[in-house]
Amino acid sequence: MAIESWQIEANKCKEILANSIPKQYVPKEGVLPGEQAIHVVDICQKSGLLSENELAITESTATDLVAKMGKGVLSAEEVVTAFLKRATIGQQLVCQILAKQIYIA
């Protein structure tokens, strides 16, 4: 069976995506839930990738974050890094769900 041109392009895109994610932000093997998982809301807390401060940042309101950055309590770099880590976890979880056809209730 010949590989279709769209499959070649899709594989290139997957490779670009995989190479663009900082490896230190990717959950280690076994951190993401398996096929039996029905509750993934707390995956960021369980992943061990985010510090307590980063969890607090990503669970804060935009108003609180702006106020803390304005007062110098938080830096823009800290905030961006925290959200980048959390988004990476979410992206990896979605990719796993799509790849394995996991049903999340």
PDB file as gemmi writes it, atoms N, CA and C in Angstrom:
CRYST1    1.000    1.000    1.000  90.00  90.00  90.00 P 1                      
ATOM      1  N   MET A   1       0.838  -1.180   0.000  1.00  0.00           N  
ATOM      2  CA  MET A   1       0.000   0.000   0.000  1.00  0.00           C  
ATOM      3  C   MET A   1       0.887   1.249   0.000  1.00  0.00           C  
ATOM      4  N   ALA A   2       0.674   2.112  -0.928  1.00  0.00           N  
ATOM      5  CA  ALA A   2       1.470   3.325  -1.065  1.00  0.00           C  
ATOM      6  C   ALA A   2       1.053   4.360  -0.023  1.00  0.00           C  
ATOM      7  N   ILE A   3       2.038   5.102   0.446  1.00  0.00           N  
ATOM      8  CA  ILE A   3       1.750   6.180   1.391  1.00  0.00           C  
ATOM      9  C   ILE A   3       1.241   7.374   0.596  1.00  0.00           C  
ATOM     10  N   GLU A   4       0.104   7.884   1.014  1.00  0.00           N  
ATOM     11  CA  GLU A   4      -0.505   9.041   0.353  1.00  0.00           C  
ATOM     12  C   GLU A   4       0.283  10.308   0.684  1.00  0.00           C  
ATOM     13  N   SER A   5       0.195  11.288  -0.189  1.00  0.00           N  
ATOM     14  CA  SER A   5       0.925  12.539   0.025  1.00  0.00           C  
ATOM     15  C   SER A   5       0.479  13.235   1.306  1.00  0.00           C  
ATOM     16  N   TRP A   6      -0.807  13.150   1.645  1.00  0.00           N  
ATOM     17  CA  TRP A   6      -1.278  13.790   2.870  1.00  0.00           C  
ATOM     18  C   TRP A   6      -0.680  13.109   4.100  1.00  0.00           C  
ATOM     19  N   GLN A   7      -0.419  11.806   4.012  1.00  0.00           N  
ATOM     20  CA  GLN A   7       0.180  11.090   5.137  1.00  0.00           C  
ATOM     21  C   GLN A   7       1.630  11.528   5.348  1.00  0.00           C  
ATOM     22  N   ILE A   8       2.328  11.757   4.253  1.00  0.00           N  
ATOM     23  CA  ILE A   8       3.707  12.248   4.333  1.00  0.00           C  
ATOM     24  C   ILE A   8       3.724  13.624   4.987  1.00  0.00           C  
ATOM     25  N   GLU A   9       2.835  14.496   4.551  1.00  0.00           N  
ATOM     26  CA  GLU A   9       2.756  15.844   5.125  1.00  0.00           C  
ATOM     27  C   GLU A   9       2.337  15.801   6.590  1.00  0.00           C  
ATOM     28  N   ALA A  10       1.389  14.924   6.921  1.00  0.00           N  
ATOM     29  CA  ALA A  10       0.951  14.795   8.312  1.00  0.00           C  
ATOM     30  C   ALA A  10       2.098  14.332   9.197  1.00  0.00           C  
ATOM     31  N   ASN A  11       2.889  13.401   8.708  1.00  0.00           N  
ATOM     32  CA  ASN A  11       4.041  12.924   9.481  1.00  0.00           C  
ATOM     33  C   ASN A  11       5.089  14.017   9.671  1.00  0.00           C  
ATOM     34  N   LYS A  12       5.282  14.851   8.648  1.00  0.00           N  
ATOM     35  CA  LYS A  12       6.207  15.982   8.779  1.00  0.00           C  
ATOM     36  C   LYS A  12       5.724  16.935   9.867  1.00  0.00           C  
ATOM     37  N   CYS A  13       4.429  17.208   9.862  1.00  0.00           N  
ATOM     38  CA  CYS A  13       3.858  18.114  10.867  1.00  0.00           C  
ATOM     39  C   CYS A  13       3.983  17.538  12.268  1.00  0.00           C  
ATOM     40  N   LYS A  14       3.756  16.241  12.415  1.00  0.00           N  
ATOM     41  CA  LYS A  14       3.904  15.590  13.719  1.00  0.00           C  
ATOM     42  C   LYS A  14       5.346  15.694  14.208  1.00  0.00           C  
ATOM     43  N   GLU A  15       6.282  15.524  13.293  1.00  0.00           N  
ATOM     44  CA  GLU A  15       7.695  15.612  13.661  1.00  0.00           C  
ATOM     45  C   GLU A  15       8.064  17.033  14.080  1.00  0.00           C  
ATOM     46  N   ILE A  16       7.570  18.019  13.345  1.00  0.00           N  
ATOM     47  CA  ILE A  16       7.834  19.420  13.693  1.00  0.00           C  
ATOM     48  C   ILE A  16       7.268  19.720  15.079  1.00  0.00           C  
ATOM     49  N   LEU A  17       6.047  19.262  15.338  1.00  0.00           N  
ATOM     50  CA  LEU A  17       5.425  19.470  16.644  1.00  0.00           C  
ATOM     51  C   LEU A  17       6.243  18.812  17.749  1.00  0.00           C  
ATOM     52  N   ALA A  18       6.601  17.564  17.548  1.00  0.00           N  
ATOM     53  CA  ALA A  18       7.361  16.831  18.562  1.00  0.00           C  
ATOM     54  C   ALA A  18       8.700  17.509  18.859  1.00  0.00           C  
ATOM     55  N   ASN A  19       9.334  18.045  17.849  1.00  0.00           N  
ATOM     56  CA  ASN A  19      10.636  18.690  18.019  1.00  0.00           C  
ATOM     57  C   ASN A  19      10.534  20.102  18.587  1.00  0.00           C  
ATOM     58  N   SER A  20       9.334  20.679  18.580  1.00  0.00           N  
ATOM     59  CA  SER A  20       9.177  22.050  19.063  1.00  0.00           C  
ATOM     60  C   SER A  20       8.818  22.140  20.543  1.00  0.00           C  
ATOM     61  N   ILE A  21       8.482  21.017  21.142  1.00  0.00           N  
ATOM     62  CA  ILE A  21       8.096  21.009  22.556  1.00  0.00           C  
ATOM     63  C   ILE A  21       9.336  20.792  23.408  1.00  0.00           C  
ATOM     64  N   PRO A  22       9.593  21.706  24.359  1.00  0.00           N  
ATOM     65  CA  PRO A  22      10.745  21.500  25.243  1.00  0.00           C  
ATOM     66  C   PRO A  22      10.606  20.171  25.987  1.00  0.00           C  
ATOM     67  N   LYS A  23      11.599  19.334  25.890  1.00  0.00           N  
ATOM     68  CA  LYS A  23      11.523  17.982  26.457  1.00  0.00           C  
ATOM     69  C   LYS A  23      11.298  17.989  27.966  1.00  0.00           C  
ATOM     70  N   GLN A  24      11.801  19.019  28.648  1.00  0.00           N  
ATOM     71  CA  GLN A  24      11.627  19.062  30.100  1.00  0.00           C  
ATOM     72  C   GLN A  24      10.177  19.350  30.492  1.00  0.00           C  
ATOM     73  N   TYR A  25       9.336  19.750  29.545  1.00  0.00           N  
ATOM     74  CA  TYR A  25       7.927  20.020  29.838  1.00  0.00           C  
ATOM     75  C   TYR A  25       7.018  18.856  29.481  1.00  0.00           C  
ATOM     76  N   VAL A  26       7.569  17.830  28.866  1.00  0.00           N  
ATOM     77  CA  VAL A  26       6.769  16.677  28.447  1.00  0.00           C  
ATOM     78  C   VAL A  26       6.645  15.710  29.624  1.00  0.00           C  
ATOM     79  N   PRO A  27       5.419  15.312  29.960  1.00  0.00           N  
ATOM     80  CA  PRO A  27       5.251  14.361  31.070  1.00  0.00           C  
ATOM     81  C   PRO A  27       6.021  13.071  30.821  1.00  0.00           C  
ATOM     82  N   LYS A  28       6.627  12.554  31.874  1.00  0.00           N  
ATOM     83  CA  LYS A  28       7.368  11.302  31.774  1.00  0.00           C  
ATOM     84  C   LYS A  28       6.405  10.140  31.550  1.00  0.00           C  
ATOM     85  N   GLU A  29       6.935   9.055  31.050  1.00  0.00           N  
ATOM     86  CA  GLU A  29       6.148   7.847  30.797  1.00  0.00           C  
ATOM     87  C   GLU A  29       5.392   7.449  32.065  1.00  0.00           C  
ATOM     88  N   GLY A  30       4.125   7.168  31.920  1.00  0.00           N  
ATOM     89  CA  GLY A  30       3.305   6.718  33.034  1.00  0.00           C  
ATOM     90  C   GLY A  30       2.603   7.827  33.798  1.00  0.00           C  
ATOM     91  N   VAL A  31       2.940   9.091  33.511  1.00  0.00           N  
ATOM     92  CA  VAL A  31       2.292  10.204  34.210  1.00  0.00           C  
ATOM     93  C   VAL A  31       0.886  10.446  33.664  1.00  0.00           C  
ATOM     94  N   LEU A  32       0.764  10.397  32.346  1.00  0.00           N  
ATOM     95  CA  LEU A  32      -0.552  10.584  31.755  1.00  0.00           C  
ATOM     96  C   LEU A  32      -1.421   9.370  32.056  1.00  0.00           C  
ATOM     97  N   PRO A  33      -2.713   9.589  32.225  1.00  0.00           N  
ATOM     98  CA  PRO A  33      -3.590   8.471  32.579  1.00  0.00           C  
ATOM     99  C   PRO A  33      -3.705   7.456  31.453  1.00  0.00           C  
ATOM    100  N   GLY A  34      -4.007   6.237  31.825  1.00  0.00           N  
ATOM    101  CA  GLY A  34      -4.171   5.164  30.850  1.00  0.00           C  
ATOM    102  C   GLY A  34      -5.568   5.141  30.262  1.00  0.00           C  
ATOM    103  N   GLU A  35      -5.848   4.095  29.550  1.00  0.00           N  
ATOM    104  CA  GLU A  35      -7.118   3.964  28.848  1.00  0.00           C  
ATOM    105  C   GLU A  35      -8.318   3.881  29.780  1.00  0.00           C  
ATOM    106  N   GLN A  36      -8.110   3.482  31.007  1.00  0.00           N  
ATOM    107  CA  GLN A  36      -9.214   3.341  31.953  1.00  0.00           C  
ATOM    108  C   GLN A  36      -9.564   4.653  32.648  1.00  0.00           C  
ATOM    109  N   ALA A  37      -8.799   5.697  32.422  1.00  0.00           N  
ATOM    110  CA  ALA A  37      -9.016   6.967  33.118  1.00  0.00           C  
ATOM    111  C   ALA A  37     -10.343   7.597  32.721  1.00  0.00           C  
ATOM    112  N   ILE A  38     -11.039   8.077  33.722  1.00  0.00           N  
ATOM    113  CA  ILE A  38     -12.278   8.812  33.443  1.00  0.00           C  
ATOM    114  C   ILE A  38     -12.243  10.210  34.054  1.00  0.00           C  
ATOM    115  N   HIS A  39     -11.193  10.506  34.804  1.00  0.00           N  
ATOM    116  CA  HIS A  39     -11.080  11.798  35.471  1.00  0.00           C  
ATOM    117  C   HIS A  39      -9.651  12.311  35.281  1.00  0.00           C  
ATOM    118  N   VAL A  40      -9.506  13.397  34.538  1.00  0.00           N  
ATOM    119  CA  VAL A  40      -8.159  13.908  34.264  1.00  0.00           C  
ATOM    120  C   VAL A  40      -7.984  15.369  34.676  1.00  0.00           C  
ATOM    121  N   VAL A  41      -8.922  15.884  35.439  1.00  0.00           N  
ATOM    122  CA  VAL A  41      -8.876  17.293  35.829  1.00  0.00           C  
ATOM    123  C   VAL A  41      -7.619  17.629  36.623  1.00  0.00           C  
ATOM    124  N   ASP A  42      -7.137  16.691  37.415  1.00  0.00           N  
ATOM    125  CA  ASP A  42      -5.994  16.962  38.278  1.00  0.00           C  
ATOM    126  C   ASP A  42      -4.656  16.483  37.700  1.00  0.00           C  
ATOM    127  N   ILE A  43      -4.608  16.243  36.415  1.00  0.00           N  
ATOM    128  CA  ILE A  43      -3.383  15.731  35.799  1.00  0.00           C  
ATOM    129  C   ILE A  43      -2.205  16.697  35.975  1.00  0.00           C  
ATOM    130  N   CYS A  44      -2.461  17.996  35.939  1.00  0.00           N  
ATOM    131  CA  CYS A  44      -1.361  18.957  36.106  1.00  0.00           C  
ATOM    132  C   CYS A  44      -0.788  18.897  37.517  1.00  0.00           C  
ATOM    133  N   GLN A  45      -1.643  18.686  38.514  1.00  0.00           N  
ATOM    134  CA  GLN A  45      -1.171  18.566  39.886  1.00  0.00           C  
ATOM    135  C   GLN A  45      -0.394  17.269  40.082  1.00  0.00           C  
ATOM    136  N   LYS A  46      -0.820  16.199  39.425  1.00  0.00           N  
ATOM    137  CA  LYS A  46      -0.192  14.891  39.601  1.00  0.00           C  
ATOM    138  C   LYS A  46       1.053  14.696  38.728  1.00  0.00           C  
ATOM    139  N   SER A  47       1.221  15.533  37.723  1.00  0.00           N  
ATOM    140  CA  SER A  47       2.308  15.322  36.766  1.00  0.00           C  
ATOM    141  C   SER A  47       3.693  15.522  37.366  1.00  0.00           C  
ATOM    142  N   GLY A  48       3.795  16.385  38.348  1.00  0.00           N  
ATOM    143  CA  GLY A  48       5.090  16.699  38.936  1.00  0.00           C  
ATOM    144  C   GLY A  48       5.909  17.670  38.101  1.00  0.00           C  
ATOM    145  N   LEU A  49       5.339  18.164  37.001  1.00  0.00           N  
ATOM    146  CA  LEU A  49       6.065  19.087  36.133  1.00  0.00           C  
ATOM    147  C   LEU A  49       5.938  20.542  36.574  1.00  0.00           C  
ATOM    148  N   LEU A  50       4.861  20.850  37.282  1.00  0.00           N  
ATOM    149  CA  LEU A  50       4.646  22.218  37.719  1.00  0.00           C  
ATOM    150  C   LEU A  50       4.924  22.333  39.212  1.00  0.00           C  
ATOM    151  N   SER A  51       5.641  23.393  39.577  1.00  0.00           N  
ATOM    152  CA  SER A  51       5.882  23.658  40.984  1.00  0.00           C  
ATOM    153  C   SER A  51       4.588  24.171  41.621  1.00  0.00           C  
ATOM    154  N   GLU A  52       4.585  24.261  42.929  1.00  0.00           N  
ATOM    155  CA  GLU A  52       3.407  24.816  43.619  1.00  0.00           C  
ATOM    156  C   GLU A  52       3.137  26.243  43.134  1.00  0.00           C  
ATOM    157  N   ASN A  53       4.196  27.006  42.931  1.00  0.00           N  
ATOM    158  CA  ASN A  53       4.049  28.381  42.449  1.00  0.00           C  
ATOM    159  C   ASN A  53       3.454  28.399  41.039  1.00  0.00           C  
ATOM    160  N   GLU A  54       3.919  27.506  40.174  1.00  0.00           N  
ATOM    161  CA  GLU A  54       3.387  27.456  38.801  1.00  0.00           C  
ATOM    162  C   GLU A  54       1.927  27.015  38.788  1.00  0.00           C  
ATOM    163  N   LEU A  55       1.571  26.087  39.656  1.00  0.00           N  
ATOM    164  CA  LEU A  55       0.166  25.690  39.762  1.00  0.00           C  
ATOM    165  C   LEU A  55      -0.685  26.879  40.208  1.00  0.00           C  
ATOM    166  N   ALA A  56      -0.193  27.613  41.202  1.00  0.00           N  
ATOM    167  CA  ALA A  56      -0.921  28.788  41.681  1.00  0.00           C  
ATOM    168  C   ALA A  56      -1.076  29.826  40.573  1.00  0.00           C  
ATOM    169  N   ILE A  57      -0.019  30.022  39.795  1.00  0.00           N  
ATOM    170  CA  ILE A  57      -0.078  30.984  38.683  1.00  0.00           C  
ATOM    171  C   ILE A  57      -1.153  30.579  37.683  1.00  0.00           C  
ATOM    172  N   THR A  58      -1.133  29.322  37.267  1.00  0.00           N  
ATOM    173  CA  THR A  58      -2.061  28.877  36.221  1.00  0.00           C  
ATOM    174  C   THR A  58      -3.495  28.723  36.715  1.00  0.00           C  
ATOM    175  N   GLU A  59      -3.682  28.789  38.014  1.00  0.00           N  
ATOM    176  CA  GLU A  59      -5.032  28.723  38.568  1.00  0.00           C  
ATOM    177  C   GLU A  59      -5.527  30.100  39.013  1.00  0.00           C  
ATOM    178  N   SER A  60      -4.730  31.132  38.765  1.00  0.00           N  
ATOM    179  CA  SER A  60      -5.093  32.500  39.127  1.00  0.00           C  
ATOM    180  C   SER A  60      -5.893  33.167  38.016  1.00  0.00           C  
ATOM    181  N   THR A  61      -6.577  34.224  38.374  1.00  0.00           N  
ATOM    182  CA  THR A  61      -7.293  35.012  37.364  1.00  0.00           C  
ATOM    183  C   THR A  61      -6.308  35.954  36.680  1.00  0.00           C  
ATOM    184  N   ALA A  62      -6.678  36.403  35.514  1.00  0.00           N  
ATOM    185  CA  ALA A  62      -5.832  37.348  34.779  1.00  0.00           C  
ATOM    186  C   ALA A  62      -5.641  38.632  35.585  1.00  0.00           C  
ATOM    187  N   THR A  63      -6.675  39.077  36.266  1.00  0.00           N  
ATOM    188  CA  THR A  63      -6.598  40.291  37.079  1.00  0.00           C  
ATOM    189  C   THR A  63      -5.560  40.134  38.180  1.00  0.00           C  
ATOM    190  N   ASP A  64      -5.585  38.989  38.853  1.00  0.00           N  
ATOM    191  CA  ASP A  64      -4.603  38.735  39.907  1.00  0.00           C  
ATOM    192  C   ASP A  64      -3.181  38.683  39.352  1.00  0.00           C  
ATOM    193  N   LEU A  65      -3.022  38.035  38.208  1.00  0.00           N  
ATOM    194  CA  LEU A  65      -1.688  37.928  37.609  1.00  0.00           C  
ATOM    195  C   LEU A  65      -1.144  39.293  37.216  1.00  0.00           C  
ATOM    196  N   VAL A  66      -1.980  40.122  36.611  1.00  0.00           N  
ATOM    197  CA  VAL A  66      -1.541  41.461  36.209  1.00  0.00           C  
ATOM    198  C   VAL A  66      -1.152  42.278  37.438  1.00  0.00           C  
ATOM    199  N   ALA A  67      -1.949  42.173  38.485  1.00  0.00           N  
ATOM    200  CA  ALA A  67      -1.645  42.915  39.717  1.00  0.00           C  
ATOM    201  C   ALA A  67      -0.316  42.451  40.307  1.00  0.00           C  
ATOM    202  N   LYS A  68      -0.090  41.151  40.358  1.00  0.00           N  
ATOM    203  CA  LYS A  68       1.160  40.618  40.918  1.00  0.00           C  
ATOM    204  C   LYS A  68       2.359  40.981  40.054  1.00  0.00           C  
ATOM    205  N   MET A  69       2.174  40.970  38.737  1.00  0.00           N  
ATOM    206  CA  MET A  69       3.288  41.371  37.862  1.00  0.00           C  
ATOM    207  C   MET A  69       3.555  42.865  38.014  1.00  0.00           C  
ATOM    208  N   GLY A  70       2.494  43.650  38.162  1.00  0.00           N  
ATOM    209  CA  GLY A  70       2.654  45.093  38.349  1.00  0.00           C  
ATOM    210  C   GLY A  70       3.399  45.439  39.621  1.00  0.00           C  
ATOM    211  N   LYS A  71       3.202  44.637  40.659  1.00  0.00           N  
ATOM    212  CA  LYS A  71       3.874  44.866  41.943  1.00  0.00           C  
ATOM    213  C   LYS A  71       5.258  44.227  41.988  1.00  0.00           C  
ATOM    214  N   GLY A  72       5.608  43.462  40.942  1.00  0.00           N  
ATOM    215  CA  GLY A  72       6.906  42.813  40.910  1.00  0.00           C  
ATOM    216  C   GLY A  72       6.954  41.490  41.668  1.00  0.00           C  
ATOM    217  N   VAL A  73       5.788  41.002  42.096  1.00  0.00           N  
ATOM    218  CA  VAL A  73       5.735  39.713  42.804  1.00  0.00           C  
ATOM    219  C   VAL A  73       6.007  38.573  41.833  1.00  0.00           C  
ATOM    220  N   LEU A  74       5.498  38.709  40.616  1.00  0.00           N  
ATOM    221  CA  LEU A  74       5.715  37.726  39.552  1.00  0.00           C  
ATOM    222  C   LEU A  74       6.336  38.416  38.352  1.00  0.00           C  
ATOM    223  N   SER A  75       7.136  37.664  37.612  1.00  0.00           N  
ATOM    224  CA  SER A  75       7.671  38.193  36.357  1.00  0.00           C  
ATOM    225  C   SER A  75       6.849  37.626  35.198  1.00  0.00           C  
ATOM    226  N   ALA A  76       6.875  38.309  34.098  1.00  0.00           N  
ATOM    227  CA  ALA A  76       6.173  37.817  32.905  1.00  0.00           C  
ATOM    228  C   ALA A  76       6.753  36.466  32.487  1.00  0.00           C  
ATOM    229  N   GLU A  77       8.052  36.284  32.656  1.00  0.00           N  
ATOM    230  CA  GLU A  77       8.687  35.018  32.292  1.00  0.00           C  
ATOM    231  C   GLU A  77       8.143  33.864  33.137  1.00  0.00           C  
ATOM    232  N   GLU A  78       7.965  34.094  34.433  1.00  0.00           N  
ATOM    233  CA  GLU A  78       7.406  33.057  35.307  1.00  0.00           C  
ATOM    234  C   GLU A  78       6.001  32.658  34.859  1.00  0.00           C  
ATOM    235  N   VAL A  79       5.202  33.660  34.526  1.00  0.00           N  
ATOM    236  CA  VAL A  79       3.816  33.416  34.122  1.00  0.00           C  
ATOM    237  C   VAL A  79       3.768  32.664  32.795  1.00  0.00           C  
ATOM    238  N   VAL A  80       4.542  33.109  31.832  1.00  0.00           N  
ATOM    239  CA  VAL A  80       4.555  32.454  30.523  1.00  0.00           C  
ATOM    240  C   VAL A  80       5.060  31.015  30.641  1.00  0.00           C  
ATOM    241  N   THR A  81       6.103  30.808  31.410  1.00  0.00           N  
ATOM    242  CA  THR A  81       6.646  29.463  31.584  1.00  0.00           C  
ATOM    243  C   THR A  81       5.622  28.535  32.224  1.00  0.00           C  
ATOM    244  N   ALA A  82       4.927  29.012  33.244  1.00  0.00           N  
ATOM    245  CA  ALA A  82       3.919  28.195  33.920  1.00  0.00           C  
ATOM    246  C   ALA A  82       2.813  27.779  32.947  1.00  0.00           C  
ATOM    247  N   PHE A  83       2.337  28.735  32.156  1.00  0.00           N  
ATOM    248  CA  PHE A  83       1.276  28.409  31.206  1.00  0.00           C  
ATOM    249  C   PHE A  83       1.784  27.531  30.059  1.00  0.00           C  
ATOM    250  N   LEU A  84       3.032  27.713  29.666  1.00  0.00           N  
ATOM    251  CA  LEU A  84       3.618  26.851  28.642  1.00  0.00           C  
ATOM    252  C   LEU A  84       3.679  25.412  29.122  1.00  0.00           C  
ATOM    253  N   LYS A  85       4.113  25.218  30.347  1.00  0.00           N  
ATOM    254  CA  LYS A  85       4.163  23.867  30.903  1.00  0.00           C  
ATOM    255  C   LYS A  85       2.771  23.241  30.972  1.00  0.00           C  
ATOM    256  N   ARG A  86       1.807  24.008  31.453  1.00  0.00           N  
ATOM    257  CA  ARG A  86       0.448  23.475  31.597  1.00  0.00           C  
ATOM    258  C   ARG A  86      -0.151  23.163  30.227  1.00  0.00           C  
ATOM    259  N   ALA A  87       0.091  24.022  29.262  1.00  0.00           N  
ATOM    260  CA  ALA A  87      -0.422  23.781  27.904  1.00  0.00           C  
ATOM    261  C   ALA A  87       0.218  22.550  27.285  1.00  0.00           C  
ATOM    262  N   THR A  88       1.495  22.329  27.559  1.00  0.00           N  
ATOM    263  CA  THR A  88       2.181  21.148  27.038  1.00  0.00           C  
ATOM    264  C   THR A  88       1.569  19.877  27.608  1.00  0.00           C  
ATOM    265  N   ILE A  89       1.272  19.876  28.893  1.00  0.00           N  
ATOM    266  CA  ILE A  89       0.624  18.718  29.506  1.00  0.00           C  
ATOM    267  C   ILE A  89      -0.725  18.468  28.840  1.00  0.00           C  
ATOM    268  N   GLY A  90      -1.495  19.526  28.647  1.00  0.00           N  
ATOM    269  CA  GLY A  90      -2.801  19.389  27.997  1.00  0.00           C  
ATOM    270  C   GLY A  90      -2.683  18.882  26.571  1.00  0.00           C  
ATOM    271  N   GLN A  91      -1.715  19.399  25.844  1.00  0.00           N  
ATOM    272  CA  GLN A  91      -1.517  18.967  24.459  1.00  0.00           C  
ATOM    273  C   GLN A  91      -1.146  17.498  24.395  1.00  0.00           C  
ATOM    274  N   GLN A  92      -0.269  17.061  25.291  1.00  0.00           N  
ATOM    275  CA  GLN A  92       0.135  15.663  25.313  1.00  0.00           C  
ATOM    276  C   GLN A  92      -1.045  14.757  25.674  1.00  0.00           C  
ATOM    277  N   LEU A  93      -1.872  15.212  26.590  1.00  0.00           N  
ATOM    278  CA  LEU A  93      -3.044  14.434  26.990  1.00  0.00           C  
ATOM    279  C   LEU A  93      -4.021  14.298  25.828  1.00  0.00           C  
ATOM    280  N   VAL A  94      -4.276  15.390  25.128  1.00  0.00           N  
ATOM    281  CA  VAL A  94      -5.182  15.340  23.972  1.00  0.00           C  
ATOM    282  C   VAL A  94      -4.621  14.425  22.890  1.00  0.00           C  
ATOM    283  N   CYS A  95      -3.330  14.522  22.621  1.00  0.00           N  
ATOM    284  CA  CYS A  95      -2.725  13.646  21.609  1.00  0.00           C  
ATOM    285  C   CYS A  95      -2.854  12.181  22.009  1.00  0.00           C  
ATOM    286  N   GLN A  96      -2.662  11.894  23.288  1.00  0.00           N  
ATOM    287  CA  GLN A  96      -2.803  10.516  23.759  1.00  0.00           C  
ATOM    288  C   GLN A  96      -4.243  10.046  23.595  1.00  0.00           C  
ATOM    289  N   ILE A  97      -5.176  10.892  23.931  1.00  0.00           N  
ATOM    290  CA  ILE A  97      -6.589  10.532  23.804  1.00  0.00           C  
ATOM    291  C   ILE A  97      -6.923  10.243  22.349  1.00  0.00           C  
ATOM    292  N   LEU A  98      -6.474  11.114  21.461  1.00  0.00           N  
ATOM    293  CA  LEU A  98      -6.762  10.920  20.040  1.00  0.00           C  
ATOM    294  C   LEU A  98      -6.071   9.681  19.484  1.00  0.00           C  
ATOM    295  N   ALA A  99      -4.850   9.439  19.915  1.00  0.00           N  
ATOM    296  CA  ALA A  99      -4.097   8.295  19.398  1.00  0.00           C  
ATOM    297  C   ALA A  99      -4.661   6.971  19.880  1.00  0.00           C  
ATOM    298  N   LYS A 100      -5.155   6.941  21.089  1.00  0.00           N  
ATOM    299  CA  LYS A 100      -5.623   5.681  21.662  1.00  0.00           C  
ATOM    300  C   LYS A 100      -7.153   5.582  21.702  1.00  0.00           C  
ATOM    301  N   GLN A 101      -7.804   6.639  21.235  1.00  0.00           N  
ATOM    302  CA  GLN A 101      -9.261   6.645  21.245  1.00  0.00           C  
ATOM    303  C   GLN A 101      -9.802   6.430  22.662  1.00  0.00           C  
ATOM    304  N   ILE A 102      -9.136   7.064  23.648  1.00  0.00           N  
ATOM    305  CA  ILE A 102      -9.563   6.940  25.034  1.00  0.00           C  
ATOM    306  C   ILE A 102     -10.839   7.765  25.218  1.00  0.00           C  
ATOM    307  N   TYR A 103     -11.799   7.197  25.891  1.00  0.00           N  
ATOM    308  CA  TYR A 103     -13.031   7.907  26.167  1.00  0.00           C  
ATOM    309  C   TYR A 103     -12.908   8.585  27.539  1.00  0.00           C  
ATOM    310  N   ILE A 104     -13.083   9.884  27.563  1.00  0.00           N  
ATOM    311  CA  ILE A 104     -13.045  10.636  28.808  1.00  0.00           C  
ATOM    312  C   ILE A 104     -14.454  11.107  29.110  1.00  0.00           C  
ATOM    313  N   ALA A 105     -14.972  10.707  30.247  1.00  0.00           N  
ATOM    314  CA  ALA A 105     -16.335  11.084  30.641  1.00  0.00           C  
ATOM    315  C   ALA A 105     -16.342  12.454  31.265  1.00  0.00           C  
TER     316      ALA A 105                                                      
END                                                                             
